[in-house]
Every structure is written in C-alpha cells, then in structure tokens.
Amino acid sequence: MASQLDMFASPPELSDDVVVKLRGPLKLRVRRPLDGESMARLLEESGSYRVLRKLVGRQIVDSPRPGFPRIGVIVDTETTGLDHSKDEIIEIGAVAFTFDDEGHIGGVTGVYGGLQQPTISIPPEINRLTSITDEMVAGQMIDVGSLRALLDPADLVIAHNAAIYVEHSPFEMKDHLKARGYRWSDGSDGRPRSWWIEIDEERLAAELAFLRSEIYRWEEADPPVKRLTAFDRYKA
C-alpha cells in the first residue's frame, strides 16, 4: 500500500522518447490579416464607430461621357484677408465636370491650381489658416488663360461664400433673368461676360433683393453694381 508521503513525491522525469498520440489529424487555423476596408466595416458594424474614408479623386476623362451635356466648375480661392474690395488672391483652384439636367455628375474634364504672389506679405493669421507662406508664392502668378479655358464654357460656376456674376447660370435661372429684362453680354463690349440690366437708382434696392432671393439664394450676396453718370452714358 502506498504511503501518504508518496502523494507528494516528485514526478518521474520524462525521457526523450515520450510520444504524444492524437486521436485525429491536427488542424491549424490561420487568420488572414484584414485589409483597411474590412477593418472599417467591422468597426461600423459594431455600432460604436463611424469611419471616415479618404476621398479618392476622380480621374480626368479624355472625352466626356454621352448624356451629360452641361459643364460645371467648382472654384475655391485663398486670399490675404476677407475684404474682397482690397484683399488679394494668393491661390485659386478649379475643377470642371460634366452633369445632366437632373444633377447627375458625368466626369471630371479639367483641373487647374495656381499660386499668386501678392503685393504685401501674407498676414500671420492667413498663414496659420492656409499654410501658404511668402516663400511658396514668391514669383508665382495665376495662369489666367488656363483658368478661363475652364470657366468660359461653363453652364454653372460654384464657389463657397462668394458673390459671383450672374453668368453661366442654369437655364431656369436664365429664363428668370431674361423675363425681368436682363440681357446677355459675351464680354466683347467691355462688360463682364454675364447677364446685366440697366435700372434707375430708385430700383436698385428692389433689384438686389430679387437677385439675392431668386438667383443667388443667399442674403449676403453682393452682386457687382456699376453706377453710370451722364458722362459715361453719352461719352463719344
């Protein structure tokens, strides 16, 4: 009979010829690493996360897709300040695209981006906001020809927080302007390429209200106004 002390005896040493027998074949489960999109979906499916995905720019097409007859241009600028009457543009970017009458996008047809050296040093607050430095814009000039090549054929120009001319507007806007007495200028007579109207001084406030509510649809819009004197009207 074994002694109680045998219960605390050291286990026998294993020899080198110990063999472990398995009842079935050994199966190894290998986890494949997840790609970025798969990880993003897992996080979203948990209900605790929202994942932002990097915007992938569209390729510029060599020829527009059929069925998208309209041309639109998105314009963005950086300036030396917020006063359009005195501050200068230091950077401008434009993306041209095609679209149809329902607003569906066809494709990107052109892109332009350029810097411009202002006549003053870029203010520190603008540098902090835009990361544009005096060194970056030194000697730079916006290629107006390349920019106009995108803008001139456009049916629609989109700009953030900007009072642009009433030009290249959608057909329904052109109908509103024409019905109100506006005329189209192609720019050959020295006027901006835009819809324009000549009115008496007392009608100015009502006309601005119409443009802001019906055309620009932005209460702070500041359409360009040129005051004509008798000297302007009747000069040779």
C-alpha positions in Angstrom: 0.0 0.0 0.0 1.3 3.4 -1.0 2.3 5.8 1.8 0.6 9.1 2.1 4.1 10.7 1.6 4.1 9.2 -1.9 1.4 11.7 -2.9 4.0 14.5 -2.6 6.8 12.7 -4.3 8.5 14.4 -7.3 7.0 13.3 -10.6 9.2 11.0 -12.6 11.4 12.6 -15.1 10.3 12.4 -18.8 12.6 10.6 -21.1 13.4 11.8 -24.6 11.3 9.1 -26.1 7.9 10.4 -24.9 5.3 10.2 -27.7 2.0 12.1 -27.7 -0.7 10.4 -29.7 -3.5 12.5 -31.3 -6.9 11.0 -31.9 -7.4 12.9 -35.2 -5.4 15.0 -37.7 -4.0 18.3 -36.4 -5.8 21.3 -37.8 -4.2 24.7 -37.8 -6.4 27.7 -38.1 -4.6 30.6 -39.8 -6.1 34.1 -39.5 -5.5 36.2 -42.6 -4.8 39.9 -41.9 -7.7 42.2 -42.5 -7.3 44.9 -45.1 -8.3 48.5 -44.3 -11.8 48.4 -45.7 -12.6 45.1 -43.9 -11.4 46.6 -40.6 -13.5 49.7 -41.2 -16.6 47.6 -41.8 -16.0 45.7 -38.6 -15.8 48.9 -36.7 -19.0 50.2 -38.3 -20.9 47.0 -37.7 -20.2 47.3 -34.0 -22.4 50.3 -33.9 -19.9 52.2 -31.8 -17.8 53.8 -34.5 -18.2 55.9 -37.7 -15.3 55.6 -40.0 -14.3 58.4 -42.4 -12.8 57.2 -45.7 -10.2 59.1 -47.7 -11.7 60.9 -50.7 -10.3 59.4 -53.8 -10.2 62.0 -56.6 -11.7 61.1 -59.9 -9.5 60.7 -63.0 -9.7 63.4 -65.6 -11.5 61.9 -68.7 -10.2 62.4 -72.2 -13.7 62.7 -73.7 -16.9 63.5 -71.8 -19.4 60.7 -71.3 -22.5 61.0 -73.5 -25.7 62.1 -71.8 -24.1 64.8 -69.6 -24.3 67.9 -71.8 -23.8 70.5 -69.0 -20.4 71.8 -67.8 -19.9 73.0 -64.2 -16.9 74.4 -62.5 -16.1 74.4 -58.7 -13.8 77.3 -57.8 -12.0 77.8 -54.5 -9.7 80.6 -53.5 -7.3 81.6 -50.7 -6.8 85.3 -50.1 -4.8 87.7 -47.9 -8.0 88.6 -46.0 -11.8 88.6 -46.0 -12.4 92.0 -47.7 -12.9 91.4 -51.4 -12.5 95.1 -52.2 -8.9 95.2 -51.1 -7.5 91.8 -50.3 -5.7 89.7 -52.9 -6.0 86.2 -54.2 -3.0 84.1 -53.3 -4.2 80.7 -54.5 -7.0 79.5 -56.8 -8.2 76.0 -57.7 -10.9 75.0 -60.2 -12.4 71.6 -61.1 -14.5 71.3 -64.3 -17.1 68.5 -64.6 -20.0 67.5 -66.7 -23.5 66.9 -65.5 -27.1 66.4 -66.8 -30.3 68.3 -66.1 -31.1 66.1 -63.1 -27.8 67.0 -61.4 -26.0 63.7 -62.0 -22.3 64.0 -62.4 -20.7 62.6 -65.6 -17.0 63.0 -65.1 -14.1 65.4 -64.3 -13.0 67.2 -67.5 -10.3 69.5 -66.2 -8.4 70.8 -63.2 -6.4 73.9 -62.5 -4.5 75.1 -59.4 -2.1 78.0 -59.1 -0.5 80.4 -56.7 0.0 84.2 -56.9 2.4 86.5 -55.2 0.5 89.4 -53.5 1.8 92.9 -53.3 2.0 92.5 -49.5 3.4 90.0 -47.1 0.9 87.2 -46.2 -0.5 88.1 -42.8 0.3 85.6 -40.0 -3.3 84.7 -39.4 -3.7 83.8 -43.1 -0.5 81.8 -43.0 -1.9 79.8 -40.0 -5.2 79.3 -41.7 -3.9 78.3 -45.2 -0.3 77.2 -44.5 0.7 79.3 -47.5 3.9 81.2 -47.0 5.6 84.1 -48.7 8.3 81.7 -49.9 5.7 79.5 -51.6 4.1 82.3 -53.6 7.3 84.2 -54.4 7.5 84.8 -58.2 4.2 82.8 -58.7 1.4 84.1 -61.0 -2.0 82.6 -61.7 -2.3 81.4 -65.3 -5.5 83.3 -66.3 -5.6 81.7 -69.7 -5.8 78.2 -68.3 -8.4 79.3 -65.7 -10.6 80.9 -68.3 -10.4 77.8 -70.5 -12.2 76.0 -67.7 -14.6 78.8 -66.9 -15.7 80.2 -70.3 -17.7 77.2 -71.5 -19.3 76.5 -68.1 -23.1 76.5 -67.6 -22.7 76.6 -63.8 -20.0 78.1 -61.5 -20.0 77.0 -57.9 -18.0 78.9 -55.3 -18.1 78.9 -51.5 -19.2 82.1 -49.8 -18.8 84.1 -53.0 -20.9 86.7 -54.9 -20.1 85.7 -58.5 -21.6 87.3 -61.6 -25.0 86.1 -62.8 -23.3 84.2 -65.6 -23.4 80.6 -66.9 -26.5 80.0 -64.7 -28.8 77.0 -65.3 -31.4 77.6 -68.0 -34.2 78.1 -65.5 -32.3 81.0 -63.9 -31.6 82.5 -67.4 -35.3 82.4 -68.1 -35.9 84.4 -64.8 -33.3 87.0 -65.7 -34.5 87.3 -69.3 -38.1 87.8 -68.2 -37.0 90.5 -65.9 -35.3 92.4 -68.7 -31.7 91.2 -68.3 -29.5 91.0 -71.4 -26.6 88.7 -72.1 -23.1 90.1 -72.7 -20.4 87.9 -74.2 -17.7 90.3 -72.9 -16.8 91.7 -76.3 -18.2 95.2 -75.4 -16.0 95.5 -72.3 -18.7 94.4 -69.9 -18.2 91.2 -67.8 -19.4 88.1 -69.5 -22.7 88.0 -67.7 -26.4 88.8 -67.6 -26.9 92.6 -67.0 -29.6 95.2 -66.7 -29.6 98.9 -66.5 -32.1 100.4 -64.0 -32.8 103.7 -62.2 -31.3 104.4 -58.8 -34.6 104.0 -57.0 -35.0 100.5 -58.3 -31.6 99.3 -57.0 -32.7 98.0 -53.6 -35.6 96.0 -55.1 -33.3 94.6 -57.8 -30.7 93.5 -55.3 -33.4 91.8 -53.2 -34.6 89.9 -56.3 -31.1 88.7 -57.1 -30.4 87.6 -53.6 -33.7 85.7 -53.1 -34.3 84.3 -56.6 -30.9 84.0 -58.3 -28.1 83.8 -55.7 -30.4 82.5 -53.0 -28.0 83.9 -50.4 -28.9 87.0 -48.4 -25.4 88.2 -48.1 -24.7 88.1 -51.8 -23.1 91.3 -53.2 -23.7 91.5 -56.9 -21.4 94.0 -58.7 -23.1 97.3 -59.4 -21.7 100.0 -61.8 -23.1 103.5 -61.5 -23.4 105.4 -64.8 -23.3 109.1 -65.0 -24.3 111.3 -67.9 -20.7 111.5 -68.9 -20.5 107.7 -69.0 -23.7 107.3 -71.0 -23.1 109.9 -73.6 -19.3 109.9 -74.0 -18.0 109.6 -77.5 
